[in-house]
Amino acid sequence: MTDQPIAIYQVLPRLYGNTKENCVPDGSIEQNGCGKFNDFTLARLRAIKKSGYTHIWYTGVIEHATQTDYSAYGIKSDHPQVVKGKAGSPYAIKDYYDVDPDLASSVPDRMGEFEALVARTHQAGLRVIIDFVPNHVAREYFSDSKPAGVRDLGADDDTHKAFDPNNNFYYIPDRPLTTDLLPTVYDHSGATYQEFPAKASGNDIFSERPSAYDWYETAKLNYGVDHVGDGATHFSPIPDTWDKMLDILLYWAGKGIDGFRCDMAEMVPVDFWHYAIAKVKETYPKLFFIAEIYNPGNYRNYIGHGGFDYLYDKVGLYDTLRAIICGYAPASAITQCWQNLDDIRTQMLHFLENHDEQRIASLQFADNADKAIPAFCVCAFFDAAPVMVYAGQEFGEKGNDAEGFSGSDGRTTLFDYWTVPTLRRNLLGKLSEKELRLQAFYQKTLCLKGMSEALRIGKMFDLMYVNYNGSNGFDPNRHYAFLRGTEDECILIVANFSEEPADVEVLVPSHAFEVFGMTGTWSEGTDLMTDTPIAATIGPDQRVKLLIEGYNCRVVQFRKSKPSKKSRTKIAK
């Protein structure tokens, strides 16, 4: 897998293996069931690998706060008033040194089951990514699984100070957490949640009165930035939180994982990442870090100084493609995305769905999974950057259930015990013909990206500057065209974001041939998505005539000379 482009399959284990039907909104784990680590059998993992993925991101592995009672297993219970949903948020970490007991078939053996999952995933030829949540923890954070000698977060804090460089949390001294703005939920004794003094909330609410719209279930961690005072940084000597979090990273790296997706990385100072990532890579040089980050002004700093390998491409390509799909922006807007990030664009993680975003097929987004086809071709083929698919996306999951804490918002719930209709049908072998067709598209696209040299390592050439409205049928509002190429292979990609078929002629300028080091006229046109030859040639300042179906993409390979049958690109069926 050394030169294969990264393709990540994001999956929430709690949901993936749950095939229970007729779930009850806001239901318990007993009522609605829950997926397990063991649901990822070797056969299923090999099927994921065969679909073109190189990595699997197991979302929500580390133990988080929940309303399910595991006190019989020595796990401290959580007050339900500061837990969102019956299952709880995977991003309200309760114990950094343990895994979610919901995911274990045998709770006492939960860590062993996770370690077996890592080994099984590697056996299937996939690499493992898990979340690292550095900015905040559950309000009732308590590690019952920490190694000997490890002190809990907050155990040594001076709670009389709003800020101290050696504190792990920020406090509102002498004031209790006010819960009148939060959902009124009582524990088994009939009491509301008590916290004194109040801790600052995870979304930078430095007040004792978080609202129901805040991350009230979490407490903000202190990395040595005086957010409650003058904003000064106190990074020397190394703050206690830095060393505690580094220890946690090394602990999970020692479990054999291959990468971390770092939640809300830009809410943690970049100097911490510079320190921690370098330390981790001293021992685990191949382990990589992905940053969830939304401020383009921070991108280069978090790569160059922070040491991140990849960043979320949300504010750039995702937002642009969503606007194009919904008809709010022209297809030509994609050009600006790569121009703004040209020096780092292969370090941007492309996606159309994840656990935070609405499903493409939802009523709130596109209401049609086919509209993602041209957009995903752009995501996958645009450059050598990694691409990600959220489990269910490949089947056209709608995400329109009202699961409980999560209403019908177009997203698949993070907070509830539930079953995802398309994932359930896939496991039971009951996918519809349309769902199977969409799955085949995603598999073909990802496999093609990994098998074509031009798509894997070739240069990119944007064709929009020479293709504009005219008699050639090309419409930059709904069509996007670019090339990927090497000296031996050139691939023309044309995406049609319109529901109407397009009969277009795409101009290829001579400058593209110079960039790729190509000479002469190339023939042997082959549509790689259908694996069929087409009657087309490509040459300097020549036009390529193509018919593109609505909500579709043409991926046409040209070669300088006719290759032997043995050397032709093989695409998985």
Helices and strands as residue ranges (DSSP letters): E 7-11, H 13-16, H 29-32, G 37-39, H 42-50, E 55-58, E 62-64, G 71-73, G 80-82, E 93-99, G 101-103, G 107-109, H 110-123, E 127-132, E 136-138, E 171-172, E 198-199, E 218-220, H 240-253, E 259-262, G 265-267, H 270-283, E 288-291, G 296-298, H 299-304, E 310-312, I 314-318, H 319-325, G 331-333, H 334-340, G 345-347, E 348-351, G 369-371, H 372-381, E 387-390, G 393-395, H 421-427, H 433-451, H 453-457, E 459-462, G 464-466, E 479-485, E 489-496, E 502-508, H 510-516, E 523-527, E 532-533, E 542-548, E 552-559, G 565-567
